Amino acid sequence: MASPFLSKTTTTISFSSSVSNTLPWRFSHPSSASFPSKPRRRISTVQAKIREIFMPALSSTMTEGKIVSWVKSEGDALTKGDSVVVVESDKADMDVETFYDGILAAIVVGEGETAPVGAPIGLLAETEEEIAEAKAKAAKSSSSSTIPSATAVSPSPPPPVSNPAPAIAQPPPPPAKAVSEGPRKIVATPFAKKLAKQHKVDIGSVVGTGPFGRITPADVESAAGITSSKKTVAVEPAPAKAVAPPKSAPPAAAPLPGSTIVPFTTMQAAISKNMVESLSVPTFRVGYPLTTDALDSLYEKVKPKGVTMTAILAKAAAMALAQHPVVNATCKDGKSFTYNSNINIAVAVAINGGLITPVLQDADKLDLYLLSKKWKELVEKARSKQLQPHEYNSGTFTLSNLGMFGVDRFDAILPPGQGAIMAVGASKPTVIADADGFFSVKSKMLVNVTADHRIIYGADLAAFLQTFAKIIENPESLTL
């Protein structure tokens, strides 16, 4: 996806000269004696075609990004639309493409390093003659953390992004038992897909050499038996970065012998920040038992048609929210709350190295089969780290299901910016006594809802859960 994160740096040079009376182009007038000549000034502007590649904003909560890998190297000639760098945010990663032709003159932020949103991460030169100037700017930025230099005009901020792209690359987690995630989805850069189509190469058979098996243009060219013809310009190595003397810091507590320190990934850091933020919201919890015999029967009928239990629960929650809009409301400033016009069900999904919540938008308006199809697409995109921002940050109510792990009950933490989250446990056979004292065995499931007590009160949540229970225990309306 093209990403407009390149901004031109313009160097303005002014030429000033005093014009004598004898210059041939001086304006002549019969009464020039009455109008003494004044020195004139000519100003010409020279634009240096050096552009900055900025750190993009991939989500509304992103404040800094991490360079996963540079697809191009210093000295590579670039064409508009080429993927240049892969950037990791708190939720996703993205191939950043260039909007200009030119030469990647200097890399300011290297692989594995982070930079604030809007900060320059590379420099693009238009001609070979400008490479030296670009590298000088890069060297100055490494020592002063400021680009461009003092002789240049401050660059304009990066253009706004109407549709920031997503996905996330993370450092390998510590050894642990891997959880099967089903067939692996092919991940390739946009330019690699384009090349595969042009050269009629089956991209499914190409072995990716990029981060986490990502297929790069070079991999496609190799599979097609094509020798890369990209122009590479010889570039002098950048001067070594100035190393500031280390600052004294208080001694950190020594880890226990044999322990391993693992730094947060970008996603884990974002989750940590959100969880701490959620502590500022006054919440309460209400649990409700549901009989699921009818739900289990419906699931057995629709499962062969591709319907998942998650889709059924999301549809039931959306139908209940339509009758209790206050549970779908949002309070962000502590002074007012908003009734959301859409019912967007966010569903928690565990992925390698973190957690993300793909959103089923307008879940109350979609039929069960279309909703289930949409959910499968979102899960695939989440596990391949290709979700678009609107697909994970537009939820108005969250559903978290641990029933598949045999968990019978748990409490969920309220996500910032939402009014409630539902925690769903497993459905298990339970001995029940009826009003006449007769015993029977029925499948029961416990749901717990955590809610923002500033806008949702106990009676509101109890009424919502009663409606949700009626839908689950009489699920025929779910298929209408």
C-alpha positions in Angstrom: 0.0 0.0 0.0 1.3 3.3 -0.9 2.0 5.5 2.1 2.5 9.3 1.7 5.2 9.7 4.3 7.8 11.5 2.1 8.1 15.2 2.5 10.3 17.5 0.4 13.1 19.5 2.1 13.7 22.7 0.3 16.9 24.7 0.6 16.5 28.3 -0.3 19.5 30.3 -1.5 19.2 34.0 -2.0 21.4 36.0 -4.3 21.7 39.7 -3.6 23.5 42.2 -5.8 23.7 46.0 -6.0 22.8 47.2 -9.5 24.9 50.1 -10.9 23.5 52.8 -13.1 25.4 51.6 -16.1 23.9 48.1 -16.3 22.4 47.6 -19.8 19.1 46.2 -18.6 18.5 49.2 -16.2 15.2 50.8 -16.8 15.7 54.1 -18.7 13.4 57.1 -18.5 13.7 60.6 -19.9 13.2 62.0 -16.4 15.5 59.7 -14.7 17.2 62.6 -13.0 14.0 63.2 -11.1 13.8 59.6 -10.0 17.2 58.5 -8.7 17.8 54.8 -9.3 17.7 52.4 -6.4 19.6 49.2 -6.0 17.5 46.3 -7.1 17.5 42.8 -5.6 17.1 39.6 -7.6 16.1 36.5 -5.6 16.3 33.0 -7.1 15.4 29.8 -5.4 17.2 26.5 -5.8 15.4 23.5 -4.6 17.5 20.6 -3.4 15.6 17.4 -4.3 16.2 15.6 -1.0 13.2 14.2 0.6 12.7 12.8 4.0 11.0 9.4 4.7 9.0 9.9 7.9 8.0 7.4 10.5 4.3 6.8 9.7 1.4 6.8 12.1 -0.2 3.3 11.8 -2.9 3.8 14.5 -4.5 6.5 16.6 -2.6 5.3 19.7 0.8 4.9 18.0 3.5 7.4 19.3 6.6 5.7 18.0 7.4 2.9 15.5 10.1 0.3 15.2 12.0 -0.5 12.0 11.5 -4.2 11.3 13.6 -4.2 8.1 14.7 -2.0 5.3 13.5 -3.6 2.0 15.9 -1.3 0.1 19.6 -0.5 0.8 21.5 2.7 0.7 22.3 3.5 -3.0 19.3 1.6 -4.4 17.4 3.4 -7.1 13.7 3.6 -6.2 10.6 3.9 -8.4 7.3 5.3 -7.3 5.4 2.5 -5.6 8.4 0.5 -4.4 8.3 -0.9 -0.9 11.2 0.8 1.1 10.9 -0.2 4.7 8.7 -2.4 7.0 7.5 -0.5 10.1 6.1 -2.1 13.3 3.5 -0.2 15.4 1.7 -1.2 18.6 -0.9 -3.1 16.6 0.3 -3.8 13.1 3.2 -3.6 10.6 3.3 -2.1 7.2 5.3 -1.9 4.0 6.0 1.8 3.5 6.2 2.6 -0.2 7.7 5.7 -1.9 5.7 8.3 -3.7 8.7 9.5 -5.6 11.5 8.2 -7.9 15.0 8.7 -6.6 17.9 7.1 -4.7 17.8 5.9 -1.1 20.7 8.1 -0.1 20.9 7.5 3.6 19.2 5.4 6.3 18.8 7.5 9.5 17.1 4.8 11.7 18.4 1.3 11.4 16.7 -2.0 11.7 15.5 -2.8 15.2 15.6 0.8 16.2 12.6 3.0 17.1 11.7 6.6 16.2 8.8 8.9 17.1 5.9 9.3 14.7 6.8 12.0 12.2 10.6 11.7 12.7 12.7 11.2 9.6 14.0 7.6 9.2 15.7 7.9 5.8 16.6 10.4 3.0 15.8 10.1 -0.6 17.9 12.0 -3.2 16.8 12.7 -6.7 20.2 12.5 -8.4 23.6 11.0 -7.6 25.1 14.5 -7.1 22.8 15.0 -4.1 23.8 11.8 -2.3 26.8 13.5 -0.5 24.5 16.3 0.8 21.9 13.8 2.0 24.5 11.8 3.8 25.8 14.9 5.5 22.3 15.7 6.7 22.0 12.1 8.0 25.3 12.4 9.8 24.3 15.6 11.4 21.0 14.2 12.5 22.7 11.3 14.2 24.6 13.7 16.4 22.0 16.4 16.9 18.8 14.4 16.4 17.6 17.2 14.1 16.9 17.1 10.4 17.5 19.1 8.3 20.6 21.1 9.1 20.5 24.8 10.2 20.9 26.1 6.6 17.7 24.4 5.5 14.1 25.4 5.9 12.2 23.2 8.3 10.3 20.5 6.3 6.6 20.5 6.1 4.9 17.9 8.3 4.1 14.6 6.6 0.8 14.5 4.7 -2.2 13.1 6.6 -2.8 9.4 6.0 -6.4 8.6 5.1 -6.0 4.9 5.4 -2.9 3.9 7.4 -1.9 0.4 6.7 -1.2 -2.3 9.4 0.5 -5.5 10.6 3.3 -6.3 13.3 6.7 -7.9 13.3 8.2 -8.8 16.7 11.4 -10.3 18.0 11.2 -14.0 18.6 9.5 -14.9 21.9 11.3 -17.1 24.4 11.1 -20.8 23.8 7.6 -22.0 24.6 5.2 -24.6 23.4 3.8 -23.3 20.1 0.0 -23.2 19.7 -1.2 -24.4 16.3 -2.8 -21.5 14.3 -3.9 -23.5 11.3 -2.6 -23.1 7.7 -0.1 -20.3 7.5 -1.1 -17.4 5.3 1.3 -16.3 2.6 2.7 -12.8 3.5 4.4 -10.9 0.7 5.2 -7.2 0.0 2.8 -5.5 -2.4 5.6 -5.1 -5.0 6.4 -8.8 -4.7 2.8 -9.7 -5.5 2.9 -7.4 -8.5 6.1 -9.0 -9.8 4.7 -12.5 -9.3 1.6 -11.6 -11.3 3.8 -10.1 -14.1 6.1 -13.0 -14.4 3.4 -15.6 -13.8 5.1 -17.0 -10.7 3.0 -19.0 -8.2 3.6 -16.9 -5.1 2.5 -19.9 -2.9 5.6 -21.8 -4.0 8.1 -18.9 -3.3 10.2 -19.2 -0.2 10.3 -15.8 1.6 13.6 -14.5 3.0 12.2 -11.4 4.6 11.3 -11.0 8.3 9.1 -13.9 9.5 9.1 -15.5 6.1 7.9 -12.4 4.2 8.2 -12.8 0.4 10.3 -9.9 -1.0 10.6 -8.8 -4.7 14.1 -10.4 -4.8 12.5 -13.8 -3.8 10.0 -13.6 -6.7 12.8 -12.6 -9.2 14.9 -15.5 -8.0 12.0 -17.9 -8.4 11.4 -16.6 -11.9 15.1 -17.0 -12.8 15.5 -13.2 -13.3 18.7 -11.5 -12.4 17.9 -8.3 -10.5 18.6 -5.3 -12.7 18.0 -2.6 -10.2 20.5 0.2 -10.3 22.8 0.5 -7.4 24.8 3.6 -6.8 28.0 3.5 -5.0 27.7 5.3 -1.8 30.3 6.2 0.7 29.7 4.7 4.1 28.1 7.1 6.5 30.4 8.6 9.2 30.3 6.8 12.5 27.7 8.1 14.8 28.9 10.3 17.7 28.6 8.4 20.9 27.6 10.6 23.8 29.2 9.8 27.2 27.0 7.5 29.2 24.9 9.1 31.9 25.1 7.9 35.4 22.0 6.0 36.4 20.8 4.4 39.6 21.8 0.8 39.8 19.0 -1.6 38.7 18.0 -4.5 40.9 19.9 -7.6 39.9 17.7 -10.4 38.5 17.5 -13.7 40.2 20.2 -16.3 39.2 19.1 -18.2 36.1 16.3 -15.7 35.2 15.9 -14.3 31.8 14.9 -10.7 31.0 12.7 -10.3 27.9 11.8 -6.7 26.8 8.3 -5.9 25.8 7.5 -6.1 22.1 5.8 -3.0 20.7 2.4 -4.7 21.0 3.0 -5.8 24.6 4.1 -2.3 25.5 0.8 -0.9 24.1 -1.2 -3.6 25.9 0.6 -2.7 29.2 -0.2 1.0 28.7 -3.9 0.3 28.0 -4.2 -1.9 31.0 -2.7 0.7 33.3 -5.0 3.3 31.7 -8.1 1.1 32.4 -7.3 1.3 36.2 -8.6 4.9 36.1 -12.1 3.8 35.2 -14.5 2.7 38.0 -15.8 -0.7 37.0 -18.1 -3.4 38.4 -18.9 -6.9 37.4 -22.1 -8.9 37.0 -22.3 -12.7 36.3 -25.2 -14.6 34.8 -25.7 -18.3 34.2 -27.1 -19.5 30.9 -28.6 -22.8 29.8 -27.0 -23.7 26.4 -28.8 -26.9 25.3 -30.7 -25.0 22.6 -27.5 -23.1 21.6 -25.5 -26.3 21.3 -28.2 -27.8 19.2 -28.2 -24.8 16.9 -24.4 -24.8 16.6 -24.4 -28.5 15.5 -26.8 -27.5 12.7 -24.9 -24.4 11.4 -21.4 -25.6 12.0 -21.2 -27.5 8.7 -22.1 -24.3 7.0 -19.0 -22.6 8.4 -20.6 -20.8 11.3 -18.4 -20.5 14.4 -19.5 -20.3 18.1 -17.7 -16.9 18.3 -20.0 -15.6 15.5 -23.1 -16.9 17.3 -22.1 -15.2 20.6 -21.2 -11.9 18.8 -24.5 -11.9 17.0 -26.5 -12.6 20.2 -24.6 -9.8 22.0 -25.3 -7.4 19.2 -29.0 -8.2 19.2 -29.1 -7.6 23.0 -27.1 -4.3 22.7 -29.7 -3.1 20.2 -32.3 -3.2 23.0 -30.0 -1.8 25.6 -28.0 1.0 23.9 -26.5 2.4 27.2 -24.4 -0.8 27.4 -23.0 0.1 24.0 -22.2 3.7 25.1 -18.8 5.3 25.7 -17.4 7.7 28.3 -14.1 9.2 27.4 -13.8 12.5 29.3 -15.5 11.7 32.5 -18.0 14.5 31.9 -20.3 13.1 29.3 -21.0 9.9 27.4 -21.9 9.0 23.8 -24.5 6.7 22.5 -22.8 4.9 19.6 -24.8 4.7 16.4 -23.1 1.5 15.4 -22.8 -1.8 17.3 -19.3 -3.0 16.6 -18.3 -6.1 18.5 -14.6 -6.5 19.2 -13.5 -10.0 19.9 -10.2 -10.8 21.7 -7.8 -13.0 19.7 -4.5 -14.3 21.1 -1.7 -14.0 18.6 2.0 -14.7 18.8 3.5 -12.2 21.3 0.3 -10.4 22.2 -3.4 -9.8 21.9 -5.6 -8.0 19.4 -9.3 -7.4 19.0 -10.6 -7.6 15.4 -13.9 -5.8 15.1 -17.2 -7.1 13.6 -18.7 -3.8 12.5 -22.5 -3.5 12.5 -22.8 -7.0 13.9 -26.5 -6.5 14.5 -27.2 -5.8 10.9 -25.4 -8.8 9.4 -27.0 -12.3 9.1 -25.2 -15.1 11.0 -23.6 -16.6 7.9 -22.2 -13.4 6.6 -21.0 -12.5 10.1 -19.2 -15.8 10.4 -17.5 -15.4 7.0 -16.4 -11.9 8.0 -15.0 -13.2 11.3 -12.9 -15.9 9.6 -11.4 -13.2 7.3 -10.5 -11.0 10.3 -8.9 -13.9 12.2 -6.7 -14.7 9.2 -5.7 -11.1 8.8 -5.0 -10.8 12.6 -2.7 -13.8 12.6 -0.8 -12.7 9.6 -0.7 -9.2 11.1 -2.4 -7.5 8.2 -5.4 -5.8 9.9 -6.3 -2.3 8.8 -6.6 0.2 11.7 -10.4 0.5 11.4 -10.6 -3.3 11.8 -9.2 -3.3 15.3 -9.8 0.1 16.9 -13.5 0.8 16.1 -15.1 -1.6 18.7 -17.9 -0.3 21.0 -18.3 -3.6 23.0 -15.8 -6.4 23.5 -16.3 -10.2 23.7 -13.6 -12.4 25.3 -14.2 -16.2 25.1 -12.0 -18.7 26.9 -14.6 -21.5 26.9 -12.6 -23.5 24.3 -9.8 -23.9 27.0 -12.3 -25.3 29.5 -12.3 -22.1 31.7 -15.6 -22.0 33.5 -15.5 -18.3 34.6 -13.2 -15.3 34.5 -13.3 -11.5 34.8 -12.1 -9.4 31.8 -10.4 -6.0 32.1 -12.4 -3.1 30.4 -10.7 -1.8 27.3 -10.1 2.0 27.4 -12.8 3.8 25.4 -15.6 1.2 25.8 -18.5 0.8 28.1 -18.4 -3.0 28.7 -16.7 -6.3 28.0 -18.2 -9.7 28.3 -16.2 -12.7 29.5 -17.6 -16.1 28.3 -16.7 -19.4 30.0 -17.2 -23.0 28.9 -20.5 -24.7 28.6 -20.6 -27.7 30.9 -23.1 -30.4 32.0 -24.7 -29.3 35.3 -27.2 -31.0 37.6 -30.2 -28.7 38.0 -33.3 -29.0 40.2 -36.6 -27.7 38.9 -39.4 -26.0 40.8 -40.9 -29.4 41.6 -37.7 -30.8 43.0 -36.9 -33.0 40.1 -33.3 -33.2 39.0 -32.0 -33.1 35.5 -28.7 -32.5 33.7 -28.4 -29.5 31.4 -25.5 -27.6 29.9 -24.8 -24.3 31.5 -22.5 -21.5 30.8 -21.5 -18.5 32.9 -20.9 -15.1 31.5 -19.4 -12.2 33.4 -19.6 -8.6 32.2 -17.3 -5.8 33.4 -18.8 -2.3 32.9 -17.9 1.3 33.3 -20.0 2.4 36.4 -20.0 6.0 35.3 -22.5 5.3 32.6 -23.8 1.8 33.2 -25.5 0.8 36.5 -26.4 -2.5 38.0 -30.0 -2.5 36.8 -28.8 -1.7 33.2 -26.4 -4.5 33.1 -28.8 -7.0 34.7 -31.5 -6.1 32.1 -29.0 -6.5 29.3 -27.9 -10.0 30.6 -31.5 -11.1 30.8 -32.1 -10.2 27.2 -28.8 -11.9 26.2 -29.9 -15.0 28.1 -33.3 -15.2 26.3 -31.6 -15.0 22.9 -29.1 -17.7 23.8 -31.7 -20.0 25.4 -34.1 -19.5 22.4 -31.6 -19.0 19.5 -34.0 -19.3 16.6 -33.9 -15.5 16.1 -30.2 -15.7 15.4 -30.7 -17.3 12.0 -33.5 -15.0 10.8 
